[in-house]
Amino acid sequence: MLTKNIFTFWSLLGGLLFSLPAFSAPKIPKVLTDNGLIYCTNAGSFSFNPQTADAGTSMNVVTEQIYNKLFEIKNHSANLEPVLAKSYEVSPDGKIITINLRKGVKFHHTNWFTPSRDFNADDVVFSLNRVLGHNMALPELDQSSISYKNPQYKVYHEQSKKVHFPYFESIKLNEKIQEVKALNPYQVEIRLFKPDASVLSHLASQYAIIFSQEYALQLNADDNLAQLDNLPVGTGPYQVKDYFRNQYVRLIRNPNYWQKDAKIENVIIDLSANRSGRLIKFFNNECHISSYPEVSQLGLLKQNNEKYYIKSIEGMNLSYLAFNFQKPLMRDLEVRRYISHAINRQRIINLIYHNTASVANNIIPSVSWAAVVNTPDFAYDYNIKKATEFFEGKNIHLDMWVINEEQVYNPSPVKMAELIKADLAKVGVNVNVRNVTRTYLIQQLQERTEDYDMILTGWLAGNLDPDSFMRPILSCGTQNEITNFSNWCYAPFENALDKALTASNLRERARYYNIAQELILSEVPIIPVANVKRVLLANGKVQGVEMTPFGNINFSKLSLKK
């Protein structure tokens, strides 16, 4: 039985310093812990389908374990490694991608679905067409022949058909891909509207998972397509056995996995505790791995300890403050620049991230292949004297919104907002901080009734391609949408992004992305704050932990020392 412990900080401190056994709790049944791994993480934004999760949230628990994608990003580079794809080729004009698929890949056999065939081209066509908004792979049902005893059941299924795919909508994938079709059972053709070098990277992102079309057809025939996203069926090394909402997921090894069998038979994903609670569970031996630990408490941990170790990697993410260009004052470049001069970002790094992040002097994180090292922070250098002189006598009042939930890129958003408010108060700018929920913010953005001057937010990329990092949050195509919080549209920036997609080689693409980055630094639609490291704690018994810049871990590569 999984339990949730609540302790004061001092209780935690005492437990960490003295390793007292007083915090023991009921253990998970021995049948599961024998050759089993317990991975503790947060329940926020959890979904069995990363495609339907909010763009910019972390889905590392699901993507790597249950599903496979056509490609993986190889060694944190721009190179792709085929997975469900066996090979691919791009036509000379760059508009047709032909993908040859792997044979002999089987879908999960579960209590809710028994496949009758192996993975093939129909599954790829269905999965891609679904996120493109093309439902040709599923027949339309005759609604007149369906009767519902419970009216709420009808409402539920009608709403489930209106599913959205935030990540793919944010990158406008349906404006990139014209058509997806099967040439034969193991060959797929993707036809583009125009050459686009980013498409293959998007197909390697954590959102581009492949579903079973046969499973979808079965569910659709029962008018129960919502189950596709709630009871998953994939081709990955693990499959779902049990799920208790906001408490745990139990995964078991897929006996029909097409690659090398996973070494660990059972995996428990514990969703029940917050950051401090996960740390307590970790030291109670209730977690083998604890993700997103409370960074303020990492200093309490002993280095070079045989019982545990800390794993970290530079992340493909950005925490930033966005200016709302719908407000006339925020369209004033000088105002934006001097607000940036007033904010002490190094203090924010020290107080919020505790050395698990770096000041973001660039837009593109250092882990990306297009990053530029040692770019001068000419737009954002802290200069309280200049800012005070500029704002003297102006009597400026601003409203700043902040989403009151923890994210990878910002573990304490409300505290960060208060630090920014205090910095701006020193130079004579009065800021009213308003905490909002993500649901409320999305509603306001959809109705175009958002009333903030600035908003504290951030972004998590699904791959290392800068297009998926900058286009969703700052391009003209996402203006007035739920990813471009600044509502910024700047033709030279848009032109640089578009030229990067048709560039003939990687070096040329990187050059255009850095032109786009320099335009952001000079026009200041956002103030980048931090690039955050992905951090986890692992028990010394766990071997083979390798983390990607997106926080993903492949459990099938882990093993436990006896």
C-alpha positions in Angstrom: 0.0 0.0 0.0 1.3 3.4 -1.0 1.0 6.1 1.7 1.5 9.8 1.8 3.5 11.2 4.6 3.3 14.8 5.8 6.1 16.1 7.9 7.5 19.5 8.9 10.8 20.7 7.4 12.5 20.1 10.8 11.3 16.6 10.9 12.7 16.0 7.4 15.9 17.7 8.4 16.3 15.5 11.4 15.5 12.4 9.3 18.1 13.3 6.7 20.8 14.2 9.3 20.4 11.3 11.6 18.8 8.6 9.4 16.3 7.7 12.1 13.9 4.8 11.2 11.0 6.6 12.9 9.5 7.5 9.5 8.8 4.0 8.3 5.5 3.4 6.5 3.7 0.3 5.2 5.6 -1.2 2.3 4.6 -2.2 -1.2 3.8 -6.0 -1.3 6.9 -8.1 -1.6 5.5 -9.8 -4.8 6.0 -6.5 -6.5 9.3 -5.4 -4.9 10.9 -8.7 -5.9 12.7 -7.7 -9.1 10.7 -4.4 -8.9 11.5 -0.7 -9.2 9.7 2.1 -7.5 9.9 5.5 -9.2 8.5 8.5 -7.3 7.3 11.5 -9.3 4.6 14.2 -9.3 1.0 13.7 -10.3 0.8 17.1 -12.0 0.0 17.0 -15.7 0.0 13.2 -15.7 -1.6 11.6 -18.7 -1.4 8.2 -20.4 -1.3 10.1 -23.7 1.4 12.8 -23.9 -0.2 14.1 -27.1 -3.2 15.5 -25.2 -1.2 16.9 -22.3 -0.6 20.7 -22.2 2.2 21.7 -24.5 5.4 22.3 -22.5 4.7 19.8 -19.7 6.8 16.8 -18.9 5.6 13.3 -19.8 8.7 11.3 -19.1 6.8 8.5 -17.2 4.7 7.5 -20.2 6.5 8.0 -23.4 9.6 5.9 -22.8 7.9 2.9 -21.2 4.5 2.1 -22.8 4.9 3.4 -26.3 7.5 3.6 -29.1 8.0 6.4 -31.7 9.2 6.2 -35.2 12.5 7.8 -34.2 14.6 8.7 -31.2 17.1 11.6 -30.9 20.6 10.1 -30.9 23.1 11.1 -28.2 21.5 14.5 -27.6 22.3 15.6 -31.2 20.4 16.5 -34.3 20.8 13.0 -35.6 17.9 10.5 -35.6 18.0 6.9 -34.6 15.2 4.7 -36.2 13.0 2.9 -33.7 9.7 1.7 -35.2 11.1 3.0 -38.4 13.8 0.9 -40.0 15.1 3.5 -42.4 13.9 6.6 -44.2 14.8 8.8 -47.2 13.9 12.4 -48.2 13.2 13.3 -51.8 15.5 15.7 -53.6 13.0 18.5 -53.4 12.6 17.9 -49.7 8.8 17.5 -49.9 8.4 13.7 -49.6 9.6 11.6 -46.7 9.5 7.8 -47.2 9.7 5.7 -44.1 10.4 1.9 -44.1 8.9 0.3 -41.0 10.2 -2.5 -38.8 8.5 -5.9 -39.0 7.6 -8.3 -36.2 6.6 -5.6 -33.7 3.7 -6.7 -31.4 1.2 -4.6 -29.5 0.5 -5.2 -25.8 -1.9 -8.0 -24.9 -4.0 -6.5 -22.0 -7.2 -7.2 -20.1 -8.9 -4.7 -22.4 -7.4 -5.5 -25.8 -6.0 -8.5 -27.6 -4.3 -7.6 -30.9 -4.8 -9.9 -34.0 -1.9 -8.5 -36.0 1.5 -6.9 -35.7 2.4 -3.2 -36.0 2.2 -2.0 -39.6 1.8 1.1 -41.8 -1.9 1.5 -40.9 -1.0 2.3 -37.3 1.4 5.0 -38.4 -1.1 6.6 -40.8 -3.8 6.5 -38.1 -1.6 8.0 -35.3 -0.3 10.8 -37.5 -3.6 11.6 -39.1 -5.2 11.8 -35.7 -2.9 14.6 -34.5 -3.3 16.3 -37.8 -7.0 16.4 -37.4 -7.6 14.0 -40.3 -10.0 11.2 -39.1 -10.1 9.3 -42.4 -8.8 6.2 -40.6 -11.9 5.9 -38.5 -15.4 5.4 -39.9 -18.1 7.9 -38.8 -20.8 6.4 -36.5 -24.5 6.7 -37.2 -25.4 8.6 -34.0 -29.2 8.1 -34.7 -28.8 4.4 -33.9 -27.1 5.0 -30.5 -29.2 5.4 -27.4 -27.9 6.5 -24.0 -29.6 5.5 -20.8 -27.5 8.1 -18.9 -27.4 11.6 -20.5 -24.0 12.2 -18.8 -22.6 9.3 -20.7 -23.5 10.8 -24.0 -22.0 14.2 -23.0 -18.8 12.4 -22.0 -18.4 10.7 -25.3 -19.3 13.7 -27.3 -16.6 15.7 -25.5 -14.0 13.0 -25.9 -14.3 13.4 -29.7 -13.2 17.0 -29.3 -9.7 16.0 -28.2 -6.9 18.5 -28.7 -3.2 17.9 -29.3 -1.5 21.1 -27.8 2.1 20.3 -28.9 1.2 19.6 -32.5 -1.2 22.5 -32.6 1.5 24.8 -31.3 4.0 23.9 -34.0 1.2 23.9 -36.7 2.0 20.4 -37.8 -1.1 20.3 -40.0 0.4 23.2 -42.0 3.6 21.3 -42.5 2.2 17.8 -43.4 -0.1 17.7 -46.4 -0.8 13.9 -46.5 0.2 10.6 -44.8 -0.4 7.4 -46.7 0.6 3.8 -46.7 2.5 2.7 -49.8 2.4 -0.9 -48.6 2.0 -2.7 -45.2 5.5 -1.6 -44.1 6.2 1.7 -46.0 4.7 5.1 -45.3 4.9 8.3 -47.3 4.6 11.7 -45.7 4.0 14.5 -48.2 4.8 18.0 -47.0 3.4 21.3 -48.2 6.9 22.6 -48.6 10.4 21.5 -47.5 10.7 21.5 -43.7 13.8 20.2 -41.9 12.0 20.2 -38.5 9.4 17.5 -39.3 11.6 14.5 -38.6 12.6 16.0 -35.2 8.9 16.4 -34.3 8.4 12.7 -35.1 11.1 12.0 -32.6 9.6 14.1 -29.9 8.1 12.6 -26.7 4.7 13.5 -28.1 4.9 11.5 -31.3 3.9 8.1 -30.0 2.3 5.4 -32.2 -1.1 3.8 -31.4 -2.8 0.7 -32.5 -5.3 1.5 -35.3 -7.0 -1.9 -34.6 -7.6 -0.9 -30.9 -8.9 2.5 -32.0 -11.3 0.9 -34.5 -12.6 -1.5 -31.8 -13.2 1.4 -29.4 -14.8 3.6 -32.1 -17.2 0.8 -32.9 -18.4 0.9 -29.3 -18.4 4.7 -29.3 -15.7 4.6 -26.6 -12.7 6.3 -28.3 -11.9 8.1 -25.1 -10.5 4.9 -23.7 -7.7 5.1 -26.3 -6.1 7.8 -24.1 -7.1 6.3 -20.7 -6.3 2.6 -21.1 -3.1 2.6 -23.2 -2.0 -0.1 -25.6 1.5 0.4 -27.1 4.5 -1.5 -28.3 6.9 -0.4 -25.5 8.9 -2.5 -23.1 6.3 -2.1 -20.3 2.5 -2.2 -20.2 -0.1 -1.0 -17.7 -1.3 -3.4 -15.1 -3.1 -1.2 -12.6 -3.7 2.6 -12.1 -5.1 4.5 -9.1 -5.6 8.1 -9.9 -3.0 10.5 -8.4 -1.6 7.6 -6.4 0.3 5.0 -8.5 0.6 3.2 -11.8 1.8 -0.4 -11.9 3.7 -1.4 -15.0 4.7 -5.0 -15.9 7.3 -6.2 -18.4 5.9 -6.7 -21.9 6.6 -10.4 -22.6 6.3 -9.8 -26.4 8.7 -6.8 -26.6 10.4 -6.7 -30.0 13.8 -5.5 -28.5 15.8 -6.9 -25.7 13.7 -7.8 -22.7 13.7 -5.3 -19.8 15.7 -6.5 -16.8 13.2 -5.4 -14.2 9.9 -7.2 -14.1 7.7 -4.7 -12.1 7.7 -0.9 -12.0 5.6 1.2 -9.7 5.2 4.8 -10.6 4.3 6.5 -7.3 2.4 9.7 -7.8 1.3 10.3 -4.2 3.8 12.7 -2.7 5.0 16.3 -3.2 8.7 17.3 -3.5 9.5 17.0 0.2 7.3 13.9 0.6 9.2 12.2 -2.2 12.5 12.9 -0.5 11.2 11.4 2.7 10.0 8.3 0.8 13.4 8.0 -0.9 15.2 7.9 2.5 12.7 5.4 3.8 13.6 3.1 0.9 10.1 3.5 -0.5 11.5 4.9 -3.8 14.4 3.6 -5.8 14.4 6.8 -7.9 12.9 10.2 -6.9 12.4 12.8 -9.7 12.1 16.5 -9.2 13.5 16.6 -5.7 13.1 19.7 -3.5 16.2 21.6 -4.7 16.5 23.6 -1.5 17.2 20.4 0.4 19.8 18.9 -2.0 22.5 20.6 0.0 21.7 18.3 2.9 22.7 15.3 1.0 26.1 13.8 1.4 28.2 13.5 -1.8 29.9 10.3 -2.8 27.4 8.3 -0.7 27.3 4.6 -1.6 23.6 4.4 -0.7 22.4 6.9 -3.2 23.6 9.3 -6.0 22.4 12.5 -7.7 21.9 12.5 -11.5 21.6 15.7 -13.4 21.7 16.9 -17.0 21.2 20.3 -18.7 17.6 20.6 -19.8 15.9 21.8 -22.9 13.7 24.3 -21.1 13.3 28.0 -20.3 11.7 30.0 -17.5 10.8 33.5 -18.7 8.8 36.6 -18.1 6.6 37.6 -21.1 5.3 41.0 -22.0 1.7 41.3 -23.3 1.9 43.2 -26.6 -1.8 43.8 -26.5 -1.1 46.5 -23.9 0.2 49.8 -25.3 2.8 50.4 -22.6 4.3 46.9 -23.2 4.8 47.7 -26.8 7.4 50.4 -25.7 10.8 48.8 -26.3 12.5 51.2 -23.8 10.1 50.2 -21.0 10.7 46.5 -21.7 14.5 46.9 -21.7 14.6 48.9 -18.5 12.3 46.4 -16.8 14.9 43.7 -17.8 17.7 45.9 -16.3 15.8 46.1 -13.0 15.5 42.3 -12.4 18.3 40.6 -10.6 18.2 37.2 -12.3 21.2 35.8 -10.5 19.4 36.3 -7.1 16.5 34.4 -8.5 18.8 31.5 -9.5 20.3 31.5 -6.0 17.0 31.6 -4.1 14.7 29.6 -6.3 17.0 27.0 -8.0 19.8 26.5 -5.5 22.5 25.9 -8.1 20.3 23.5 -10.2 19.9 26.2 -13.0 21.9 28.8 -14.8 21.0 32.4 -15.8 19.5 32.3 -19.3 21.4 34.8 -21.3 20.3 33.1 -24.5 16.9 31.9 -25.7 18.2 28.5 -27.1 19.4 26.3 -24.2 23.1 25.3 -24.2 22.1 21.6 -24.7 20.7 22.3 -28.2 22.9 21.8 -31.3 22.0 25.4 -32.3 23.2 27.0 -29.0 25.8 29.8 -29.0 28.2 29.8 -26.1 29.1 33.1 -24.3 26.7 35.4 -26.1 26.8 38.7 -24.2 23.8 39.5 -22.1 23.5 43.0 -23.5 19.7 43.2 -23.2 19.3 41.8 -19.7 22.3 42.8 -17.6 21.3 43.9 -14.1 21.7 47.7 -13.8 19.5 49.1 -11.0 21.0 52.6 -11.5 20.0 52.9 -15.1 16.5 51.4 -14.4 15.9 53.8 -11.5 16.8 56.8 -13.7 14.6 55.7 -16.5 11.4 55.1 -14.4 11.8 58.1 -12.1 8.6 60.1 -12.1 6.8 57.8 -14.5 4.4 56.3 -11.9 4.0 53.0 -13.7 1.6 50.3 -12.4 1.6 46.8 -13.9 -0.4 43.6 -13.5 1.7 40.4 -13.5 0.0 37.0 -13.7 1.6 33.8 -12.5 0.4 30.2 -12.8 0.3 28.8 -9.3 1.6 25.4 -10.0 5.1 23.9 -9.9 6.8 23.1 -13.2 10.2 21.7 -14.1 11.3 25.1 -15.3 10.0 26.9 -12.1 9.7 25.0 -8.8 8.4 28.1 -6.9 6.5 30.4 -9.4 4.8 32.5 -6.8 8.0 33.1 -4.9 9.8 34.1 -8.1 7.0 36.5 -8.9 7.4 38.2 -5.5 11.1 38.5 -6.1 10.5 40.2 -9.4 7.9 42.5 -7.8 10.4 43.5 -5.2 13.1 44.2 -7.8 10.8 46.4 -9.8 9.6 48.2 -6.7 13.2 49.3 -6.1 13.2 51.3 -9.3 9.7 52.8 -8.9 7.5 50.3 -10.8 4.5 49.1 -8.9 3.5 45.5 -9.7 0.3 43.7 -8.7 0.9 39.9 -8.6 -2.1 37.8 -9.4 -2.0 34.0 -9.0 -4.1 32.1 -11.5 -4.8 28.5 -12.3 -3.8 27.0 -15.7 -7.5 26.3 -16.4 -8.4 29.9 -15.8 -5.5 31.2 -17.9 -6.4 28.9 -20.9 -10.1 30.0 -20.7 -9.0 33.7 -20.7 -6.7 33.2 -23.6 -9.3 31.3 -25.6 -11.8 34.1 -25.0 -9.1 36.8 -25.5 -10.0 38.4 -22.3 -6.6 38.1 -20.6 -5.8 41.3 -18.7 -2.1 41.1 -17.7 0.8 43.3 -18.6 3.3 40.6 -17.9 3.1 36.9 -17.2 5.6 34.5 -15.6 5.8 31.3 -17.5 8.1 28.9 -19.2 8.6 26.2 -21.9 9.7 22.6 -22.1 10.8 21.4 -25.6 10.0 17.9 -26.9 13.2 17.7 -28.9 16.5 19.6 -29.5 15.3 21.4 -32.6 15.1 25.1 -31.9 12.0 25.4 -34.1 10.0 23.5 -31.5 11.5 25.8 -28.9 11.0 29.2 -30.3 8.1 28.9 -32.8 5.4 27.9 -30.3 6.1 30.7 -27.8 7.0 33.7 -30.1 5.9 33.2 -33.7 3.2 35.0 -35.6 1.4 31.8 -36.3 0.8 31.3 -32.5 -0.2 34.8 -31.8 -3.4 34.9 -29.6 -3.0 31.2 -28.8 -2.3 29.5 -25.5 1.5 29.1 -26.1 2.4 32.7 -27.2 1.7 34.5 -24.0 3.3 37.7 -25.3 1.1 37.8 -28.4 4.3 38.9 -30.2 4.6 38.9 -34.0 7.7 40.3 -35.7 8.3 39.7 -39.4 12.1 39.6 -39.4 12.0 36.9 -36.6 9.4 34.9 -38.6 11.5 35.2 -41.7 14.6 33.8 -39.9 12.6 30.8 -38.6 11.2 30.0 -42.0 14.6 30.2 -43.7 16.0 27.8 -41.1 13.4 25.2 -42.2 14.6 25.2 -45.8 18.3 25.5 -45.1 20.5 23.0 -47.0 22.6 21.9 -44.0 22.7 21.9 -40.2 25.2 24.7 -39.9 23.1 27.0 -42.0 20.0 26.1 -40.0 21.9 27.0 -36.8 22.9 30.3 -38.3 19.3 31.3 -39.0 18.2 30.3 -35.5 20.8 32.4 -34.0 19.7 35.4 -36.1 16.2 34.7 -34.7 17.6 34.6 -31.2 19.5 37.9 -31.6 16.2 39.5 -32.7 14.6 38.4 -29.5 17.5 39.7 -27.4 17.2 43.1 -29.1 13.4 43.4 -29.2 12.9 41.9 -25.7 9.4 40.4 -26.1 10.4 38.1 -23.2 13.0 38.2 -20.4 14.6 34.8 -20.2 15.3 33.9 -16.5 16.6 30.4 -16.2 17.7 27.2 -17.9 17.0 24.4 -15.5 18.9 21.1 -15.0 16.9 17.9 -14.9 17.7 16.3 -11.5 16.8 13.0 -9.8 18.0 10.9 -6.9 18.7 7.3 -7.3 19.3 4.4 -4.9 22.9 3.0 -5.1 21.4 -0.3 -6.2 19.9 1.1 -9.4 22.3 0.8 -12.4 22.0 2.1 -15.9 20.2 5.4 -15.2 20.6 7.7 -18.2 18.5 10.8 -18.4 17.7 12.9 -21.5 17.5 16.7 -21.6 13.7 16.2 -21.5 13.8 14.2 -18.2 13.1 10.9 -19.9 14.4 7.6 -18.5 14.2 4.3 -20.3 13.3 1.8 -17.5 14.0 -1.2 -19.8 17.8 -0.3 -19.6 17.8 -0.3 -15.7 18.9 -3.1 -13.4 19.1 -3.6 -9.7 22.2 -4.9 -7.9 21.4 -7.8 -5.6 
